[in-house]
Structures are given as C-alpha cells and as structure tokens.
Amino acid sequence: MVDREESDDITCTSSFGRAPPSRPRTTVNNASPSSQTLETFVLETWLDLRSQEVSENTYRVEEGFWTSENGILASLGDIELHQLRPLHFEQHVQSLRSRGCTARTMQLHRSAYIAALKYLVYVGVMKESGEIRPIKTKRGEKWEVKPFSAGEVKRLLEHASSPMHRALFALGIGQGLRPSELLRVEWQDFDFERKTIKIRGTKTAASDAIIPLTGISEREMSSWRDALCERNGRGSVDKGLCFYHQQTGRPITSFKRSLTTSCYNAGLSVDEMGEERRVFPYLLRHSFATLAATSSPPVPLSVVQTVMRHTSSKMLLDVYAKAGQMVVKEGLQHFHL
C-alpha cells in the first residue's frame, strides 16, 4: 500500500496517464495468458483490478508507476510474461537511477511490480516471481525538507508558470492542503463572503472540513476567478474544478513539473543558505506549517492542527521545534562581541 501522505512526490514524473477504468476485469486474458506482454496484462487486467482494491488516490499513484514517461511499462512493457526475470526489473531500476530518482521512488516501483507478479503466480500464469533485489538507501541520502520563507513565496508566485499555477501554489501554501486535496478543489467549495473553503479530504476522517481562508488564498483565488470570468466572457464562475488543463479541460493529476520549473525560474532550487532544495508538491504544505510556526507571534499549534486537519500533533510539534531553532539561530546573528 502506498503511503498516501507522500504519494504526490514519488513518481519522478509529472503525468500519470489515463483515468480510472469504468468497467472492471478481475482475470487475466485466457488466450495464451503467459504469452501476453506485461503492458497488455497491466492495462487490460491489473490496473482494473487495483481500481477495485485501493482508494482513488492510491490508484492514481500506482497507475503512474506503470504508465508514466519513466514508468515500468516504458522499460518492460514489451516483454512477454513468461520471459520476465529479476534482471529485467534491475534494468528498470538503472533507468530510474540514471534519471536521478530517489531510492524511495525505486522502492515504490519495486513494490508495485512485485504485487503484480504475485498476482500472476496466484492465478497460475507464472510459476514463480523470482527474487527482486531490495532497493537499499544510502546513509545520508534522505533529503532535508527546506520550506519556503515568506520572501521566497512572493518570488515563487511572481515566477509561476501560469496564472492558474500562481493561484494553485498560493492556495497550497495559504491553506496547507495536501496535493491530492488541492487538485480536487472546486469553485463551489468557496464561500468568499464568509471567507471559508470546504476541503474534500482524502486521508483521514478529519480531512473533510470547512476552514477559514487565509489572506493569500483569498486574494489569489479571487484573482484567478476574475481572470477566468474575463477570459470566458462570463459574469461569474461558481462550479467546476478550479485547476485543470487549460487546453483540454481535463483534470490535473500532478503539478510537480510546473512547481519545479517555477522554482528554477525564481531561483528557488537552492535555499537562502545556498544549499540545494528538493522541490516536490508537499513542499507547499510544509511551508504553510513552517511559516505559521515562525510568524511573529507564532500561530497557535492547535489552530494549525485544525487547519491542516492532522489527527496527531507529533509532526507539527517537530515543525514548531525546528522553527524555534531557526528563530534562535537568526536572532543570534545580531549578537556581536
């Protein structure tokens, strides 16, 4: 099962392919099943089966492991099922490594691949799946999360790749939304008179909530709404997704590439200390928590927990502890002897 809290940052790509299937199948094609290619099996059987077993968000992420530009099918899709060997997946891992993907990404690709092979063994198409070598993480490979400062948020918005992405980034940072929640926001979720937003949660029972809009969220979403009204020649926009492909009208499944490009253009690929910054969709949510903790005075922890809809305060306590260290460190810069 994919860890949904990090699910928007684990594919090394920005697009996930096709939408969830409408007609499920649960068995492998009976016509010489072992001679099917991996691509045929995955697209006609496996993804349909997974759509019935996991949540919509988890399905979307797993589908990306298979069908995205750097996905498993891009490397192994033409191989017939009876020819699959552990060495083939090893070649896929090398492909991911050459593209700079993290060990975490490779581990998740491995889990998705092994689950499919186990199903093939279960239904008798394969005798055994073989031993797929574990992906080991190097010591010190874990990246430190480096949230945006207030000044960096301004630069990010100024260099956003489009007006829509400017609003998307602002809403993510302004409300601390999970990426999956951010992409599900609809205009009818806003009450601009009361300055609230209804969150369509995807993770916990507390995820569904109506929370106040912060100033940056209200300002940027209002501007995006006005831009849409002017472009479409309508007096108002009151329903439908807020963020979608502007040419096709289809829902957006990821904004990692746009965020990465915008950060690069704004000079935010490195932090204020000149160190490399890992850019990923959850960075917007992390930034909200850190900015709340470093405000003067800090936003109360209970308020941030309510807005972010965390059932546990452990993560936020860690953020506030680190933020406190940052404030002390910055304060000591004024100490001269």
CORBEL-V89782 format. One record per run of one state. SS is the DSSP state (H for helix, E for strand, C for the rest). FROM is the first residue (numbers start at 1). LEN is the number of residues. If there is no record, write none. Layout:
BEGIN
SS,FROM,LEN  SS,FROM,LEN
END
This chain:
BEGIN
C,1,3  H,4,6  C,10,23  H,33,3  C,36,1  E,37,1  H,38,16  C,54,2  H,56,12  C,68,4  H,72,5  C,77,3  E,80,1  H,81,3  C,84,2  H,86,13  C,99,4  H,103,20  C,123,27  H,150,9  C,159,4  H,163,13  C,176,3  H,179,4  C,183,3  E,186,1  H,187,3  E,190,2  C,192,4  E,196,4  C,200,9  E,209,4  C,213,2  H,215,18  C,233,8  E,241,1  C,242,2  E,244,1  C,245,6  E,251,1  C,252,4  H,256,10  C,266,4  E,270,1  C,271,5  E,276,1  C,277,5  H,282,13  C,295,6  H,301,8  C,309,5  H,314,19  C,333,5
END
